[in-house]
């Protein structure tokens, strides 16, 4: 994981040197990094003010429990994993201490050690909630072309493009279909809209298969439920738009989203991992009947609805020299 993934992606000497060159050539005054660790390292090395915008409070492996990796089916060398977690934690702490401003859209929970460390850095670490920005110049959805009956209830489900194992993506869609067929017995006009598994819209007895849609806001705002992997961009968007949602992991082998899964579970957002159709059916039925209250957890995820404005203000303060003086 370290040598074949972390080093080439996050701690790449070639990329750091390239960023150093760019910073020098442009005589940059500020570097804003959206979890681009290499750019952040380069900014610190160059002595340039830096902002770290992150949806993660540490490197992925640090916040994953050994027990969850075992449940995910991994053959775990515990000594090696613990050593890697310790080293990565040191590296992330150095980055935090060396960066001028850290902005996160992920709420802090005392049950996560990484959160405790970030919160201890008062004055440079800020939680803004959802940093949602409306896309411009998007065409309204043509529901007729998409073969969706807008006047009947529908569930939107999607599989993250970052799904680590291809077999999980295939199994996810079949699991959704099996659960939907059981729900349809209770709600005959219910539709299942599956994003990302067809080149063109197809409707097969209420199961609608669609390609990726740039304007999915309108789609999910009209939906009865959104089912998605717990990618944090989707989580914050659902909270900002107040979309009834279920966040699903096919198994804990998708460990890169386990930390978010556990976080959502703790604050009371519906989550599920596994392949038991009856269990998923029961959770979805509860949501469809309005028995899940999203107001409190969604308020925690997006407390002000002004995340973009707050983040921009913090960055402007740093640029103008009003912060960290």
C-alpha positions in Angstrom: 0.0 0.0 0.0 2.8 2.4 0.9 5.3 1.7 -1.9 2.8 0.9 -4.7 0.1 3.4 -4.0 1.0 6.0 -1.4 4.4 7.0 -2.6 3.6 7.4 -6.4 0.3 9.2 -5.6 0.7 11.2 -2.4 4.4 11.5 -1.6 6.0 11.6 -5.0 9.4 13.3 -5.2 9.1 14.0 -8.9 5.8 15.8 -8.4 7.0 17.8 -5.4 10.0 19.0 -7.4 7.7 19.9 -10.3 5.5 21.9 -8.0 8.5 23.7 -6.6 9.5 24.7 -10.1 6.0 26.0 -10.8 5.9 28.0 -7.5 9.3 29.5 -8.3 8.5 30.4 -11.9 5.2 32.0 -11.1 6.5 33.7 -7.9 3.4 32.4 -6.2 2.2 34.1 -3.0 -0.2 31.3 -2.0 -0.8 27.6 -2.7 -4.3 26.2 -2.2 -4.2 22.4 -2.1 -7.4 20.3 -2.4 -5.8 17.2 -0.6 -2.9 17.4 -3.1 -0.3 16.4 -0.6 2.6 16.9 -3.0 1.6 20.5 -3.7 1.3 21.1 0.0 4.8 19.7 0.7 6.2 21.9 -2.1 4.6 25.0 -0.7 6.0 24.4 2.8 9.5 23.7 1.3 9.3 26.9 -0.8 8.3 29.0 2.2 5.0 30.1 0.5 1.8 30.5 2.4 -0.4 27.4 2.0 -4.0 26.4 2.5 -5.0 22.7 2.8 -8.6 22.0 1.9 -9.5 18.5 2.9 -12.3 16.0 3.3 -10.0 13.7 5.2 -8.6 14.3 8.7 -5.6 12.0 8.1 -4.3 9.6 5.5 -6.9 6.9 4.8 -5.0 4.0 6.4 -4.6 5.8 9.7 -8.3 5.9 10.5 -9.1 2.3 9.6 -9.3 -0.2 12.4 -7.4 -3.5 12.1 -10.7 -5.4 13.0 -12.5 -3.7 10.0 -9.7 -4.8 7.6 -10.1 -8.3 8.9 -13.9 -8.2 8.3 -13.1 -6.9 4.8 -11.3 -10.1 4.1 -7.7 -8.8 4.1 -4.8 -10.9 5.1 -3.4 -8.4 7.7 0.1 -8.2 8.9 -0.8 -6.3 12.1 2.7 -5.3 13.0 3.3 -3.9 9.5 -0.1 -2.0 9.4 0.4 -0.5 12.8 3.9 0.7 11.8 2.6 2.2 8.6 -0.2 4.0 10.5 2.3 5.4 12.9 4.6 6.7 10.1 1.7 8.2 8.1 0.3 9.8 11.2 3.7 11.5 11.8 3.7 12.8 8.3 0.2 14.2 8.4 0.9 15.9 11.7 4.0 17.5 10.2 1.9 18.8 7.3 -0.8 20.2 9.6 1.8 22.0 11.8 3.6 23.4 8.7 0.5 24.6 6.8 -0.9 28.1 7.4 -4.6 27.3 7.1 -6.6 24.0 7.0 -10.3 24.0 5.9 -12.4 20.9 6.2 -16.0 20.1 5.3 -16.0 17.0 7.5 -17.4 17.3 11.0 -15.2 16.5 14.0 -16.1 13.6 16.3 -14.2 12.9 19.5 -14.2 9.1 18.7 -11.6 9.7 16.0 -8.0 10.4 17.2 -7.2 12.3 14.0 -10.1 14.7 14.8 -8.8 15.4 18.3 -5.4 16.4 16.8 -6.9 18.7 14.3 -9.1 20.3 16.8 -6.1 21.0 19.1 -4.7 23.2 16.3 -7.1 26.1 17.1 -6.5 29.2 14.9 -5.5 27.3 11.8 -8.1 24.5 11.4 -11.7 25.3 10.5 -14.8 23.2 9.9 -17.1 25.0 7.4 -19.6 22.3 6.7 -20.7 21.6 3.1 -18.8 23.7 0.5 -21.5 23.4 -2.1 -21.4 25.5 -5.3 -24.2 25.6 -7.8 -23.2 24.6 -11.3 -24.1 27.2 -14.0 -25.4 26.8 -17.5 -26.8 23.3 -17.0 -29.7 22.3 -19.1 -32.9 21.1 -17.2 -33.3 17.3 -17.2 -35.6 15.8 -19.9 -37.2 13.2 -17.7 -39.1 11.8 -20.7 -35.9 11.3 -22.6 -34.4 9.7 -19.5 -37.4 7.3 -19.4 -38.3 8.3 -15.9 -41.9 9.0 -14.8 -41.4 12.1 -12.8 -44.8 11.8 -11.2 -44.1 8.4 -9.7 -41.6 7.7 -6.9 -38.1 6.6 -7.7 -34.9 5.6 -6.0 -31.6 6.8 -7.4 -28.6 4.5 -6.9 -25.1 4.9 -8.0 -21.8 3.1 -7.6 -18.7 5.2 -6.9 -16.2 5.5 -9.7 -13.5 5.0 -7.0 -14.8 1.5 -6.2 -11.7 -0.4 -5.6 -12.9 -3.8 -6.8 -14.7 -4.2 -10.1 -16.7 -7.2 -8.8 -18.1 -5.0 -6.0 -19.5 -2.6 -8.6 -21.2 -5.4 -10.5 -22.6 -7.0 -7.3 -23.9 -3.6 -6.1 -26.2 -3.1 -9.0 -27.6 -6.6 -8.8 -28.1 -6.2 -5.1 -30.0 -2.9 -5.7 -32.2 -4.6 -8.3 -33.0 -7.6 -6.0 -34.0 -5.2 -3.1 -36.0 -3.0 -5.5 -38.1 -5.9 -6.8 -39.1 -6.7 -3.2 -40.0 -3.0 -2.6 -42.0 -2.9 -5.8 -44.4 -5.5 -4.4 -45.4 -2.9 -1.7 -45.2 0.2 -4.0 -46.2 -0.9 -7.6 -45.3 2.4 -9.3 -41.8 2.6 -7.7 -38.9 3.0 -10.1 -35.2 2.3 -9.7 -32.8 4.7 -11.4 -29.3 3.3 -11.7 -26.6 5.8 -12.7 -23.4 4.8 -14.5 -24.2 1.4 -16.0 -25.5 2.2 -19.5 -24.5 4.4 -22.5 -28.1 5.5 -23.1 -31.3 5.6 -21.1 -33.1 2.2 -20.8 -36.3 1.4 -18.9 -36.9 -2.3 -18.3 -40.1 -2.7 -16.2 -39.4 0.3 -13.9 -35.6 -0.3 -13.8 -34.0 2.7 -15.5 -30.4 2.5 -16.5 -28.6 5.8 -17.2 -25.1 7.1 -18.1 -23.4 9.7 -15.9 -25.4 12.9 -15.7 -23.7 16.3 -15.1 -26.9 17.7 -13.7 -27.8 15.1 -11.2 -29.1 17.7 -8.7 -32.5 17.8 -10.3 -32.5 14.0 -10.4 -31.9 13.5 -6.7 -34.0 16.4 -5.6 -37.0 14.7 -7.1 -36.1 11.2 -5.8 -37.5 9.4 -2.9 -34.1 8.0 -1.8 -30.5 8.3 -2.9 -28.3 5.2 -2.4 -24.6 5.9 -2.8 -21.2 4.9 -1.5 -20.2 7.2 1.4 -17.9 9.4 -0.7 -17.8 12.7 1.2 -18.6 15.0 -1.7 -21.9 13.0 -2.1 -22.5 13.1 1.6 -22.1 16.9 1.9 -24.3 17.4 -1.2 -27.0 15.2 0.1 -26.9 17.1 3.4 -26.9 20.5 1.8 -29.9 19.6 -0.5 -31.6 17.6 2.3 -31.9 14.4 0.2 -33.1 11.2 2.1 -30.1 9.0 1.6 -28.6 5.6 2.4 -24.9 5.2 2.2 -23.8 1.7 1.3 -20.6 -0.4 1.2 -20.7 -3.7 -0.5 -18.0 -4.9 2.0 -15.3 -3.5 4.2 -12.8 -4.4 1.4 -13.7 -0.9 0.2 -11.6 0.4 3.2 -10.9 3.8 1.6 -14.5 4.8 2.5 -14.7 3.0 5.8 -13.8 6.0 7.9 -16.7 8.0 6.3 -19.0 5.1 6.8 -18.2 4.9 10.5 -18.6 8.6 10.9 -22.1 8.6 9.3 -23.1 5.6 11.3 -22.2 7.5 14.5 -24.2 10.6 13.8 -27.3 8.7 12.8 -27.3 8.6 8.9 -28.6 5.3 7.5 -25.7 3.1 6.4 -25.5 -0.5 5.4 -22.8 -3.0 4.4 -23.4 -6.5 3.2 -25.7 -8.3 0.7 -28.8 -9.3 2.7 -31.8 -8.2 0.6 -34.2 -8.3 3.5 -32.0 -6.0 5.6 -31.7 -3.4 2.8 -35.4 -3.7 2.1 -36.2 -2.9 5.7 -34.0 0.1 5.8 -35.3 1.5 2.5 -38.9 0.9 3.6 -38.3 2.8 6.8 -36.9 5.8 4.8 -39.8 5.7 2.3 -42.3 5.7 5.2 -40.6 8.9 6.6 -39.5 7.2 9.7 -35.9 8.5 9.5 -35.2 12.0 10.8 -32.4 13.6 8.8 -32.7 17.1 10.2 -30.3 16.7 13.2 -27.4 14.8 11.4 -27.7 16.9 8.2 -27.5 20.1 10.4 -24.3 18.7 11.9 -22.9 18.0 8.4 -23.9 21.4 6.9 -24.6 23.7 9.9 -24.7 27.1 8.1 -25.1 26.5 4.3 -22.4 29.1 3.9 -19.4 26.8 3.6 -18.1 28.4 0.4 -18.4 31.9 1.8 -16.8 30.9 5.0 -13.9 29.2 3.3 -13.4 32.1 0.9 -13.3 34.6 3.8 -10.7 32.5 5.7 -8.5 32.4 2.6 -8.8 36.1 2.0 -7.8 36.8 5.6 -4.7 34.8 5.1 -3.9 36.6 1.8 -4.4 40.0 3.4 -2.2 39.0 6.4 -5.0 39.2 9.0 -4.6 35.5 10.0 -1.8 33.9 11.9 -0.1 37.2 12.6 
